[in-house]
Amino acid sequence: MQEFSPEVADTLVSFGWSPDRRVDPSSWTAPFEEQGMAVHEVVRDFLARFGGLRFDVSGTGVTVARAPFEIDPLLCIGEEDRFTEWGADLGVEMFPIGELDNGHFFLAMDEHGVVYLVMDRVARYGPWPEAIDALVRGVKPEEIAG
């Protein structure tokens, strides 16, 4: 639990996460790998820890309203070009990891473990432990493109 504050860890646990959670991420990565998208080890590790979980957070956040998010790359099927094009623009390899705000935005991770909000613009949450913290607490990501 060292990765998260007690408040954030308690919230994650309340939605089914545990610090020792490990699941096989291949069902989430295979459809994208078949299309030629690279799945870096940091993405596999993240999906093993958080894949398949939905965090129904809501209410007032630190700098933006808290919104539910779901870690399930399959929610992004059909949007592969969005991730490859934004990744190319930013000089990173983005891999879809799920949705924010019930599908209003997509979430992606690059080969360095940095999490992004992706749609017709891109914003950066930062490396995944901090990104999960920001998503749970309602911290606005840094606008970087769009």
MDTraj code that builds the backbone (N, CA, C; nanometers):
import mdtraj as md
import numpy as np

residues = "MET GLN GLU PHE SER PRO GLU VAL ALA ASP THR LEU VAL SER PHE GLY TRP SER PRO ASP ARG ARG VAL ASP PRO SER SER TRP THR ALA PRO PHE GLU GLU GLN GLY MET ALA VAL HIS GLU VAL VAL ARG ASP PHE LEU ALA ARG PHE GLY GLY LEU ARG PHE ASP VAL SER GLY THR GLY VAL THR VAL ALA ARG ALA PRO PHE GLU ILE ASP PRO LEU LEU CYS ILE GLY GLU GLU ASP ARG PHE THR GLU TRP GLY ALA ASP LEU GLY VAL GLU MET PHE PRO ILE GLY GLU LEU ASP ASN GLY HIS PHE PHE LEU ALA MET ASP GLU HIS GLY VAL VAL TYR LEU VAL MET ASP ARG VAL ALA ARG TYR GLY PRO TRP PRO GLU ALA ILE ASP ALA LEU VAL ARG GLY VAL LYS PRO GLU GLU ILE ALA GLY".split()
xyz = np.array([
    [0.0814, -0.1192, 0.0000],
    [0.0000, 0.0000, 0.0000],
    [0.0858, 0.1256, 0.0000],
    [0.2171, 0.1129, -0.0048],
    [0.3061, 0.2279, -0.0020],
    [0.2867, 0.3170, -0.1237],
    [0.2335, 0.2617, -0.2331],
    [0.2156, 0.3394, -0.3558],
    [0.1070, 0.4460, -0.3419],
    [0.0149, 0.4259, -0.2463],
    [-0.1007, 0.5134, -0.2336],
    [-0.1177, 0.5621, -0.0904],
    [-0.1788, 0.6795, -0.0783],
    [-0.2140, 0.7283, 0.0548],
    [-0.3199, 0.6348, 0.1126],
    [-0.3354, 0.6337, 0.2448],
    [-0.4399, 0.5483, 0.3042],
    [-0.5786, 0.5769, 0.2473],
    [-0.6107, 0.7046, 0.2230],
    [-0.7418, 0.7425, 0.1681],
    [-0.7633, 0.6806, 0.0298],
    [-0.6632, 0.6929, -0.0565],
    [-0.6745, 0.6382, -0.1920],
    [-0.6752, 0.4862, -0.1873],
    [-0.5890, 0.4270, -0.1077],
    [-0.5858, 0.2801, -0.0958],
    [-0.7202, 0.2272, -0.0479],
    [-0.7808, 0.2919, 0.0512],
    [-0.9120, 0.2488, 0.1006],
    [-1.0175, 0.2559, -0.0095],
    [-1.0134, 0.3626, -0.0902],
    [-1.1083, 0.3760, -0.2006],
    [-1.0874, 0.2639, -0.3021],
    [-0.9629, 0.2379, -0.3397],
    [-0.9338, 0.1315, -0.4362],
    [-0.9825, -0.0037, -0.3839],
    [-0.9542, -0.0321, -0.2581],
    [-0.9959, -0.1597, -0.1976],
    [-1.1479, -0.1711, -0.1977],
    [-1.2180, -0.0616, -0.1740],
    [-1.3646, -0.0660, -0.1702],
    [-1.4258, -0.1047, -0.3048],
    [-1.3477, -0.0908, -0.4131],
    [-1.3964, -0.1283, -0.5458],
    [-1.3337, -0.2580, -0.5971],
    [-1.2708, -0.3340, -0.5089],
    [-1.2247, -0.4674, -0.5457],
    [-1.0760, -0.4849, -0.5670],
    [-0.9986, -0.3787, -0.5544],
    [-0.8546, -0.3885, -0.5722],
    [-0.7900, -0.4367, -0.4428],
    [-0.6747, -0.5018, -0.4533],
    [-0.5933, -0.5342, -0.3370],
    [-0.4470, -0.5187, -0.3773],
    [-0.3589, -0.4888, -0.2820],
    [-0.2179, -0.4657, -0.3153],
    [-0.1498, -0.5853, -0.3818],
    [-0.1966, -0.7053, -0.3527],
    [-0.1345, -0.8246, -0.4109],
    [-0.2124, -0.8786, -0.5313],
    [-0.3053, -0.8022, -0.5830],
    [-0.3874, -0.8465, -0.6967],
    [-0.3010, -0.8658, -0.8200],
    [-0.3144, -0.9813, -0.8832],
    [-0.2462, -1.0110, -1.0097],
    [-0.3390, -1.1017, -1.0918],
    [-0.3774, -1.0545, -1.2094],
    [-0.4588, -1.1323, -1.3023],
    [-0.3849, -1.1374, -1.4359],
    [-0.4224, -1.2307, -1.5193],
    [-0.3607, -1.2449, -1.6515],
    [-0.4158, -1.1359, -1.7439],
    [-0.3307, -1.0458, -1.7939],
    [-0.3795, -0.9358, -1.8780],
    [-0.3961, -0.9715, -2.0256],
    [-0.3654, -1.0939, -2.0653],
    [-0.3614, -1.1279, -2.2084],
    [-0.4949, -1.1096, -2.2802],
    [-0.6076, -1.1287, -2.2108],
    [-0.7366, -1.1103, -2.2793],
    [-0.7589, -0.9637, -2.3163],
    [-0.6949, -0.8721, -2.2433],
    [-0.7074, -0.7297, -2.2743],
    [-0.6052, -0.6840, -2.3781],
    [-0.4912, -0.7506, -2.3829],
    [-0.3853, -0.7058, -2.4729],
    [-0.3892, -0.7722, -2.6098],
    [-0.4347, -0.8967, -2.6165],
    [-0.4292, -0.9743, -2.7409],
    [-0.4965, -0.9058, -2.8603],
    [-0.6183, -0.8517, -2.8467],
    [-0.6818, -0.7895, -2.9635],
    [-0.5998, -0.6740, -3.0223],
    [-0.5288, -0.6023, -2.9377],
    [-0.4480, -0.4891, -2.9838],
    [-0.3148, -0.5373, -3.0414],
    [-0.2564, -0.6405, -2.9809],
    [-0.1327, -0.6984, -3.0333],
    [-0.1558, -0.7550, -3.1730],
    [-0.2717, -0.8153, -3.1950],
    [-0.3060, -0.8701, -3.3264],
    [-0.3095, -0.7604, -3.4323],
    [-0.3336, -0.6377, -3.3911],
    [-0.3348, -0.5242, -3.4834],
    [-0.1995, -0.4544, -3.4904],
    [-0.0994, -0.5104, -3.4231],
    [0.0353, -0.4559, -3.4302],
    [0.0715, -0.3540, -3.3244],
    [-0.0139, -0.3335, -3.2262],
    [0.0182, -0.2386, -3.1193],
    [0.1124, -0.3040, -3.0188],
    [0.2147, -0.2302, -2.9788],
    [0.3109, -0.2798, -2.8806],
    [0.2505, -0.2732, -2.7407],
    [0.2724, -0.3788, -2.6641],
    [0.2290, -0.3825, -2.5248],
    [0.3552, -0.3944, -2.4399],
    [0.3923, -0.2871, -2.3768],
    [0.5140, -0.2852, -2.2965],
    [0.4900, -0.3509, -2.1608],
    [0.5984, -0.3963, -2.0985],
    [0.5887, -0.4675, -1.9716],
    [0.5190, -0.3839, -1.8642],
    [0.5436, -0.2536, -1.8619],
    [0.4791, -0.1681, -1.7628],
    [0.3271, -0.1685, -1.7810],
    [0.2805, -0.1770, -1.9051],
    [0.1363, -0.1838, -1.9325],
    [0.0815, -0.3183, -1.8852],
    [0.1521, -0.4268, -1.9157],
    [0.1081, -0.5601, -1.8703],
    [0.0986, -0.5645, -1.7177],
    [0.2002, -0.5107, -1.6509],
    [0.2013, -0.5110, -1.5050],
    [0.0838, -0.4293, -1.4502],
    [0.0597, -0.3123, -1.5078],
    [-0.0514, -0.2287, -1.4641],
    [-0.1846, -0.3017, -1.4819],
    [-0.2047, -0.3628, -1.5992],
    [-0.3303, -0.4344, -1.6243],
    [-0.3443, -0.5549, -1.5322],
    [-0.2349, -0.6205, -1.4994],
    [-0.2408, -0.7331, -1.4052],
    [-0.2883, -0.6855, -1.2680],
    [-0.2545, -0.5640, -1.2316],
    [-0.2923, -0.5092, -1.1017],
    [-0.4327, -0.4483, -1.0999],
    [-0.4712, -0.3829, -1.2112],
    [-0.5951, -0.3044, -1.2103],
    [-0.6973, -0.3440, -1.3170],
    [-0.6584, -0.4255, -1.4141],
    [-0.7489, -0.4601, -1.5238],
    [-0.8780, -0.5228, -1.4760],
    [-0.9868, -0.4825, -1.5401],
    [-1.1173, -0.5381, -1.5088],
    [-1.1888, -0.4699, -1.3930],
    [-1.1276, -0.3695, -1.3355],
    [-1.1900, -0.3016, -1.2219],
    [-1.2523, -0.1689, -1.2656],
    [-1.3638, -0.1392, -1.2036],
    [-1.4329, -0.0111, -1.2253],
    [-1.4363, 0.0626, -1.0921],
    [-1.3958, 0.1870, -1.0963],
    [-1.3911, 0.2695, -0.9759],
    [-1.4968, 0.3782, -0.9885],
    [-1.6080, 0.3591, -0.9196],
    [-1.7212, 0.4507, -0.9292],
    [-1.7074, 0.5674, -0.8326],
    [-1.6019, 0.6448, -0.8517],
    [-1.5817, 0.7634, -0.7678],
    [-1.6634, 0.8782, -0.8251],
    [-1.7045, 0.9678, -0.7377],
    [-1.7803, 1.0853, -0.7819],
    [-1.7722, 1.1913, -0.6732],
    [-1.8198, 1.3084, -0.7066],
    [-1.8227, 1.4168, -0.6097],
    [-1.7113, 1.5171, -0.6333],
    [-1.6997, 1.6086, -0.5408],
    [-1.6008, 1.7148, -0.5496],
    [-1.4607, 1.6570, -0.5379],
    [-1.3732, 1.7009, -0.6266],
    [-1.2345, 1.6580, -0.6218],
    [-1.1442, 1.7720, -0.5801],
    [-1.0145, 1.7486, -0.5913],
    [-0.9158, 1.8484, -0.5536],
    [-0.9193, 1.9672, -0.6494],
    [-0.9124, 1.9398, -0.7816],
    [-0.9139, 2.0485, -0.8813],
    [-1.0152, 2.0256, -0.9925],
    [-1.0841, 1.9133, -0.9905],
    [-1.1860, 1.8795, -1.0899],
    [-1.2791, 1.7768, -1.0255],
    [-1.4026, 1.7709, -1.0727],
    [-1.4962, 1.6729, -1.0172],
    [-1.4431, 1.5309, -1.0378],
    [-1.4620, 1.4477, -0.9387],
    [-1.4217, 1.3078, -0.9508],
    [-1.5197, 1.2377, -1.0437],
    [-1.4670, 1.1521, -1.1306],
    [-1.5510, 1.0818, -1.2279],
    [-1.5142, 0.9337, -1.2275],
    [-1.6127, 0.8466, -1.2505],
    [-1.5832, 0.7042, -1.2537],
    [-1.4848, 0.6710, -1.3659],
    [-1.4008, 0.5706, -1.3399],
    [-1.3102, 0.5228, -1.4437],
    [-1.3023, 0.3715, -1.4372],
    [-1.2781, 0.3139, -1.5535],
    [-1.2739, 0.1686, -1.5662],
    [-1.1467, 0.1286, -1.6395],
    [-1.0764, 0.0311, -1.5841],
    [-0.9535, -0.0177, -1.6453],
    [-0.9878, -0.1431, -1.7253],
    [-1.0153, -0.1218, -1.8525],
    [-1.0519, -0.2297, -1.9447],
    [-1.0218, -0.1825, -2.0866],
    [-0.9074, -0.2231, -2.1422],
    [-0.8718, -0.1802, -2.2775],
    [-0.9757, -0.2157, -2.3833],
    [-1.0537, -0.3206, -2.3619],
    [-1.1519, -0.3622, -2.4620],
    [-1.2594, -0.2562, -2.4837],
    [-1.2752, -0.1648, -2.3895],
    [-1.3690, -0.0539, -2.4075],
    [-1.3210, 0.0423, -2.5158],
    [-1.1952, 0.0283, -2.5566],
    [-1.1342, 0.1187, -2.6550],
    [-1.1228, 0.0554, -2.7940],
    [-1.1757, -0.0645, -2.8119],
    [-1.1716, -0.1308, -2.9430],
    [-1.2348, -0.0387, -3.0469],
    [-1.1703, -0.0260, -3.1606],
    [-1.2187, 0.0599, -3.2673],
    [-1.1567, 0.1988, -3.2645],
    [-1.0836, 0.2287, -3.1592],
    [-1.0210, 0.3605, -3.1443],
    [-0.8691, 0.3531, -3.1553],
    [-0.8166, 0.2432, -3.2068],
    [-0.6720, 0.2213, -3.2112],
    [-0.5974, 0.3349, -3.2797],
    [-0.6525, 0.3876, -3.3894],
    [-0.5867, 0.4974, -3.4609],
    [-0.5685, 0.6202, -3.3722],
    [-0.6639, 0.6448, -3.2867],
    [-0.6562, 0.7594, -3.1963],
    [-0.5302, 0.7484, -3.1091],
    [-0.5037, 0.6300, -3.0577],
    [-0.3891, 0.6095, -2.9695],
    [-0.2568, 0.6105, -3.0462],
    [-0.2545, 0.5477, -3.1629],
    [-0.1295, 0.5452, -3.2389],
    [-0.0958, 0.6841, -3.2931],
    [-0.1952, 0.7584, -3.3373],
    [-0.1691, 0.8920, -3.3919],
    [-0.1254, 0.9901, -3.2828],
    [-0.1962, 0.9918, -3.1693],
    [-0.1543, 1.0802, -3.0604],
    [-0.0173, 1.0392, -3.0086],
    [0.0061, 0.9081, -2.9984],
    [0.1366, 0.8611, -2.9535],
    [0.2474, 0.9091, -3.0458],
    [0.2242, 0.8981, -3.1776],
    [0.3242, 0.9444, -3.2744],
    [0.3474, 1.0942, -3.2602],
    [0.2409, 1.1712, -3.2420],
    [0.2545, 1.3161, -3.2238],
    [0.3394, 1.3505, -3.1013],
    [0.3262, 1.2698, -2.9962],
    [0.3950, 1.2977, -2.8703],
    [0.5288, 1.2238, -2.8574],
    [0.5589, 1.1349, -2.9534],
    [0.6837, 1.0602, -2.9491],
    [0.6851, 0.9477, -2.8479],
    [0.5668, 0.8902, -2.8202],
    [0.5553, 0.7767, -2.7280],
    [0.4679, 0.6697, -2.7928],
    [0.4684, 0.5507, -2.7351],
    [0.3789, 0.4441, -2.7807],
    [0.2662, 0.4307, -2.6790],
    [0.1485, 0.4781, -2.7175],
    [0.0327, 0.4714, -2.6283],
    [-0.0390, 0.3380, -2.6447],
    [-0.0842, 0.2856, -2.5319],
    [-0.1678, 0.1658, -2.5327],
    [-0.2945, 0.1987, -2.4545],
    [-0.4120, 0.1656, -2.5095],
    [-0.5369, 0.1958, -2.4395],
    [-0.5479, 0.1139, -2.3117],
    [-0.5954, 0.1780, -2.2041],
    [-0.6138, 0.1042, -2.0789],
    [-0.7566, 0.1138, -2.0247],
    [-0.8411, 0.1999, -2.0814],
    [-0.9780, 0.2071, -2.0319],
    [-1.0469, 0.3379, -2.0625],
    [-1.1478, 0.3673, -1.9804],
    [-1.2307, 0.4857, -2.0014],
    [-1.2467, 0.5650, -1.8725],
    [-1.2727, 0.6930, -1.8914],
    [-1.3024, 0.7847, -1.7811],
    [-1.4393, 0.8472, -1.8062],
    [-1.5129, 0.8690, -1.7004],
    [-1.6418, 0.9388, -1.7073],
    [-1.7394, 0.8683, -1.8010],
    [-1.7517, 0.7373, -1.7797],
    [-1.8486, 0.6552, -1.8538],
    [-1.8350, 0.6667, -2.0051],
    [-1.7106, 0.6674, -2.0518],
    [-1.6852, 0.6673, -2.1955],
    [-1.6682, 0.8032, -2.2584],
    [-1.6754, 0.9105, -2.1825],
    [-1.6534, 1.0436, -2.2400],
    [-1.5080, 1.0645, -2.2795],
    [-1.4181, 0.9936, -2.2119],
    [-1.2749, 1.0037, -2.2400],
    [-1.2133, 0.8648, -2.2350],
    [-1.1037, 0.8483, -2.3080],
    [-1.0267, 0.7257, -2.3004],
    [-0.9049, 0.7481, -2.2133],
    [-0.8526, 0.6395, -2.1609],
    [-0.7279, 0.6425, -2.0856],
    [-0.6249, 0.5581, -2.1589],
    [-0.5011, 0.6042, -2.1594],
    [-0.3925, 0.5312, -2.2255],
    [-0.2692, 0.5358, -2.1366],
    [-0.1764, 0.4442, -2.1645],
    [-0.0485, 0.4412, -2.0938],
    [0.0616, 0.4269, -2.1968],
    [0.1728, 0.4959, -2.1730],
    [0.2865, 0.4820, -2.2636],
    [0.3880, 0.3822, -2.2084],
    [0.4961, 0.3649, -2.2825],
    [0.5979, 0.2654, -2.2464],
    [0.6743, 0.2997, -2.1192],
    [0.6531, 0.4193, -2.0666],
    [0.7185, 0.4628, -1.9429],
    [0.6242, 0.4543, -1.8227],
    [0.5001, 0.4111, -1.8464],
    [0.4022, 0.4013, -1.7379],
    [0.3259, 0.5293, -1.7124],
    [0.3382, 0.6275, -1.8029],
    [0.2657, 0.7537, -1.7890],
    [0.1234, 0.7343, -1.8423],
    [0.0257, 0.7840, -1.7679],
    [-0.1157, 0.7707, -1.8032],
    [-0.1653, 0.9010, -1.8643],
    [-0.2460, 0.8868, -1.9705],
    [-0.2993, 1.0006, -2.0452],
    [-0.4511, 0.9931, -2.0539],
    [-0.5140, 1.1080, -2.0580],
    [-0.6528, 1.1231, -2.0972],
    [-0.6486, 1.1504, -2.2473],
    [-0.7276, 1.0763, -2.3250],
    [-0.7214, 1.0871, -2.4706],
    [-0.8618, 1.1047, -2.5274],
    [-0.8767, 1.2008, -2.6156],
    [-0.9989, 1.2177, -2.6935],
    [-0.9607, 1.3026, -2.8130],
    [-1.0184, 1.4195, -2.8300],
    [-0.9757, 1.5092, -2.9369],
    [-0.8643, 1.6001, -2.8857],
    [-0.8208, 1.5745, -2.7662],
    [-0.7080, 1.6405, -2.7019],
    [-0.6393, 1.5365, -2.6141],
    [-0.5233, 1.5707, -2.5646],
    [-0.4504, 1.4795, -2.4764],
    [-0.4055, 1.5562, -2.3534],
    [-0.4204, 1.4919, -2.2398],
    [-0.3723, 1.5474, -2.1135],
    [-0.2973, 1.4366, -2.0399],
    [-0.2015, 1.4763, -1.9591],
    [-0.1150, 1.3797, -1.8911],
    [-0.1423, 1.3801, -1.7406],
    [-0.1644, 1.2577, -1.6874],
    [-0.1794, 1.2408, -1.5429],
    [-0.0460, 1.2148, -1.4740],
    [0.0517, 1.1633, -1.5479],
    [0.1804, 1.1276, -1.4892],
    [0.1939, 0.9773, -1.4752],
    [0.3028, 0.9311, -1.4111],
    [0.3250, 0.7871, -1.3941],
    [0.2101, 0.7218, -1.3185],
    [0.1896, 0.5929, -1.3426],
    [0.0662, 0.5304, -1.2960],
    [0.0380, 0.5358, -1.1467],
    [0.1307, 0.5239, -1.0565],
    [0.0816, 0.5366, -0.9179],
    [0.0208, 0.6749, -0.8917],
    [0.0876, 0.7787, -0.9411],
    [0.0356, 0.9140, -0.9228],
    [-0.0919, 0.9365, -1.0041],
    [-0.0998, 0.8731, -1.1204],
    [-0.2187, 0.8867, -1.2050],
    [-0.3413, 0.8268, -1.1378],
    [-0.3266, 0.7104, -1.0780],
    [-0.4394, 0.6487, -1.0073],
    [-0.4820, 0.7392, -0.8917],
    [-0.3853, 0.7921, -0.8198],
    [-0.4137, 0.8848, -0.7109],
    [-0.4928, 1.0050, -0.7634],
    [-0.4489, 1.0616, -0.8760],
    [-0.5165, 1.1786, -0.9343],
    [-0.6583, 1.1450, -0.9776],
    [-0.6775, 1.0295, -1.0391],
    [-0.8112, 0.9898, -1.0831],
    [-0.9044, 0.9696, -0.9645],
    [-0.8565, 0.9067, -0.8590],
    [-0.9398, 0.8816, -0.7411],
    [-0.9732, 1.0122, -0.6695],
    [-0.8768, 1.1010, -0.6569],
    [-0.8965, 1.2244, -0.5794],
    [-0.9528, 1.3410, -0.6599],
    [-0.9587, 1.3273, -0.7927],
    [-1.0106, 1.4367, -0.8750],
    [-0.9090, 1.5470, -0.8951],
    [-0.7923, 1.5110, -0.9485],
    [-0.6882, 1.6084, -0.9811],
    [-0.6840, 1.6215, -1.1329],
    [-0.6964, 1.7430, -1.1814],
    [-0.6997, 1.7683, -1.3256],
    [-0.5656, 1.7324, -1.3897],
    [-0.5690, 1.6589, -1.5032],
    [-0.4441, 1.6277, -1.5728],
    [-0.3889, 1.7504, -1.6456],
    [-0.2605, 1.7458, -1.6768],
    [-0.1927, 1.8544, -1.7473],
    [-0.2230, 1.8470, -1.8962],
    [-0.2819, 1.9535, -1.9521],
    [-0.3101, 1.9589, -2.0959],
    [-0.1788, 1.9639, -2.1728],
    [-0.1625, 1.8755, -2.2728],
    [-0.0374, 1.8767, -2.3477],
    [-0.0554, 1.8855, -2.4985],
    [-0.1731, 1.8522, -2.5513],
    [-0.1942, 1.8595, -2.6958],
    [-0.3423, 1.8693, -2.7256],
    [-0.3713, 1.9332, -2.8374],
    [-0.5096, 1.9384, -2.8809],
    [-0.5553, 2.0754, -2.8925],
])
top = md.Topology()
chain = top.add_chain()
for i, resn in enumerate(residues, 1):
    res = top.add_residue(resn, chain, resSeq=i)
    for name in ("N", "CA", "C"):
        top.add_atom(name, md.element.get_by_symbol(name[0]), res)
traj = md.Trajectory(xyz[None], top)
